[in-house]
Amino acid sequence: MNPSKYKSVAIDIGTYEKLKYISKNRFDVDVSMASMCKLLIHTEYAKVRDPNYVKPLKGDAKYQVWKRKLMNKMGFSTTATGGIDV
């Protein structure tokens, strides 16, 4: 694999199973997991690039700490400045 063209990401088994389920139930032919990820990411990317999209507030440092804790409780893996998981 050419590292200048591709990067890897890890997903938990539950998310993988959901991705597989979407793939099997959305299309009438087999679709690769990479293609499913690409489709879902491009769909979400189009939403946030839309001129009518309203960005979330960033807030101050105290707000950021509170928001990361909230997002973590909801099951999201958040990152601090520099891409370090918290």
NUDRENLUM-246987 format. One line per field, with one value per residue (C-alpha): residue number from 1; residue in three letters; chain; x, y, z. Coordinates in steps of 0.25 Angstrom, whole numbers, padded with zeros to 4 digits. Example, Ala and Ser with C-alpha at 12.3 -4.5 7.8 and 13.67 -1.06 7.14 Angstrom:
n <- [1, 2]
res <- [ALA, SER]
chain <- [A, A]
px <- [0049, 0055]
py <- [-0018, -0004]
pz <- [0031, 0029]
***
This chain:
n <- [1, 2, 3, 4, 5, 6, 7, 8, 9, 10, 11, 12, 13, 14, 15, 16, 17, 18, 19, 20, 21, 22, 23, 24, 25, 26, 27, 28, 29, 30, 31, 32, 33, 34, 35, 36, 37, 38, 39, 40, 41, 42, 43, 44, 45, 46, 47, 48, 49, 50, 51, 52, 53, 54, 55, 56, 57, 58, 59, 60, 61, 62, 63, 64, 65, 66, 67, 68, 69, 70, 71, 72, 73, 74, 75, 76, 77, 78, 79, 80, 81, 82, 83, 84, 85, 86]
res <- [MET, ASN, PRO, SER, LYS, TYR, LYS, SER, VAL, ALA, ILE, ASP, ILE, GLY, THR, TYR, GLU, LYS, LEU, LYS, TYR, ILE, SER, LYS, ASN, ARG, PHE, ASP, VAL, ASP, VAL, SER, MET, ALA, SER, MET, CYS, LYS, LEU, LEU, ILE, HIS, THR, GLU, TYR, ALA, LYS, VAL, ARG, ASP, PRO, ASN, TYR, VAL, LYS, PRO, LEU, LYS, GLY, ASP, ALA, LYS, TYR, GLN, VAL, TRP, LYS, ARG, LYS, LEU, MET, ASN, LYS, MET, GLY, PHE, SER, THR, THR, ALA, THR, GLY, GLY, ILE, ASP, VAL]
chain <- [A, A, A, A, A, A, A, A, A, A, A, A, A, A, A, A, A, A, A, A, A, A, A, A, A, A, A, A, A, A, A, A, A, A, A, A, A, A, A, A, A, A, A, A, A, A, A, A, A, A, A, A, A, A, A, A, A, A, A, A, A, A, A, A, A, A, A, A, A, A, A, A, A, A, A, A, A, A, A, A, A, A, A, A, A, A]
px <- [0000, 0005, 0006, 0005, -0009, -0015, -0016, -0022, -0032, -0037, -0051, -0057, -0064, -0078, -0076, -0070, -0083, -0092, -0084, -0085, -0100, -0102, -0093, -0102, -0115, -0113, -0107, -0111, -0097, -0085, -0078, -0065, -0063, -0054, -0064, -0075, -0065, -0062, -0077, -0081, -0069, -0072, -0087, -0083, -0072, -0083, -0092, -0081, -0076, -0090, -0091, -0103, -0096, -0094, -0081, -0082, -0077, -0062, -0063, -0052, -0043, -0052, -0064, -0055, -0051, -0066, -0070, -0059, -0064, -0079, -0075, -0067, -0079, -0087, -0077, -0068, -0053, -0049, -0035, -0029, -0020, -0009, -0018, -0015, -0027, -0033]
py <- [0000, 0014, 0022, 0035, 0031, 0023, 0024, 0014, 0016, 0006, 0004, -0004, -0017, -0012, 0000, -0010, -0019, -0007, -0003, -0017, -0017, -0004, -0009, -0022, -0014, -0002, -0008, -0020, -0023, -0026, -0013, -0012, -0007, 0004, 0008, 0009, 0018, 0026, 0028, 0032, 0041, 0048, 0050, 0056, 0065, 0070, 0074, 0082, 0089, 0094, 0109, 0108, 0099, 0106, 0102, 0098, 0108, 0106, 0113, 0116, 0105, 0102, 0100, 0091, 0082, 0081, 0078, 0067, 0060, 0061, 0055, 0044, 0040, 0039, 0029, 0039, 0038, 0053, 0059, 0071, 0080, 0073, 0060, 0054, 0046, 0050]
pz <- [0000, -0004, 0009, 0002, -0004, 0008, 0023, 0033, 0044, 0054, 0058, 0069, 0066, 0068, 0058, 0048, 0049, 0047, 0035, 0030, 0032, 0025, 0013, 0012, 0014, 0006, -0007, -0016, -0018, -0009, -0005, 0002, 0016, 0010, 0000, 0011, 0019, 0007, 0004, 0018, 0020, 0007, 0011, 0024, 0018, 0008, 0020, 0027, 0014, 0011, 0011, 0021, 0031, 0044, 0052, 0066, 0076, 0081, 0094, 0104, 0110, 0122, 0112, 0103, 0116, 0119, 0105, 0103, 0116, 0111, 0097, 0104, 0112, 0099, 0093, 0085, 0085, 0086, 0084, 0090, 0083, 0075, 0073, 0087, 0092, 0105]
***
